[in-house]
């Protein structure tokens, strides 16, 4: 649970965002839709795409979460795919090994090696 001193800045940010959205002519329905999408996506990310755990945290049944995802045009398979680590061929190369099985050596600045 957050303390009141932690919540106040969040409420100020939310107030500012609501004012900006209203000034930009964003409808209540669209604002709620975007809020729901973003909030649900955050909870799903926290639970690594696990809908059962996310639904429990959101206070709803897993089937209700699944239906809500469909209503918001959120593809649960795409959400889970986005949570996975990229395949080895798509990961960035951090360093080349000169001998198979040998770990690369760290270069520390200031040490003349």
N, C-alpha and C positions, 0 to 999 in steps of 0.2 A: 504494500500500500504506500502511495506517495504522501509525503507531508504537505501541508498547506503551502509552504514556501516553494515547494517544487511544482505545485499545480498552478499557482498564480501566473507564472510566465506562459504556461501552455494555454491558459484561458485567454490571456492577452493576444497571443498569436492567433488563436481560433477566432476571437472577436475581429481582429484585423482582416483575416481571410474572409470571414462572412461579409464584412463591409465591402471588400474588394469584389466579391462574387456578386453581391446585390448591385453595386455600381456598374458592373459589367453586363448586367441584364440577364444573368444566369437564373433560370427558373428554380423554384423550390424543389420540384421533382427531379431536375437534373442535378442539383446540388446534393440531394439525398442519394441519388443513384451513384454519383462519383464518390461520395463519402463511404457508402456501403462497400463499393468495389475495393477502394483503397484499404479500408479497415480489414475486410475479410482477407485480402491478399497479404496484409501484414501478419495476421494471425496464422494463416496457412504457412507463410514463410518461417515463422517462429517454430512451427511444428513440422517443418520440412515436408509440407504437402500432405500430412496425415489429416484427412478430413474428420475422422472420429475424434481425435484430440482437439482439433480446431473447433468442431461443433460443440464439444463439451465446454471449452473456454468461452465460446460465444453464447452459451446458454440455450442451445437449440439441439434438436435431434439431427443426426447425420443426414437423414433423408431431406430434412428442411434445408440444411446447408446445400445439399446437392441441387435441390430445386431452386434455391436462391441463386446459386452459381449460374444455372441455366437461364433464369430470368434476367440476370445481369450480363448475359452473353459472355460469360467467363468459362473457357474450356478447361475443365479440371485436368485433362491429360496434358495440355500445354503448360498448366501451372506446375504440375509434377515434373514435367520435362525440364522446365526452367530451374528447378531446384537441384537437378542432378549435376554432378561434376562433368566437365567436358571429357570426351574420349581422349585417350593419350595423344592421338595425332593432332588434336586441336589445342592442346595445352602449350603454353609458352615454354621454350627451352631455357632453363636457368643456367646451365653450364655444361660443357662437354667434358667427358671423362677420357683421359688419355689411355688408360688401361681398363679393360672390362672389369667391373667389380670394385674399382678403386674410387673412393670418394674424392670429389674436387677439393682442393685446398682453399681455405679462406685467405684472402689477402687483406691484412689489417694495415691501414694507413699509418705511417710513422715507424713501422718496423721494417728495417732494411733487409728483407728476404727476397 
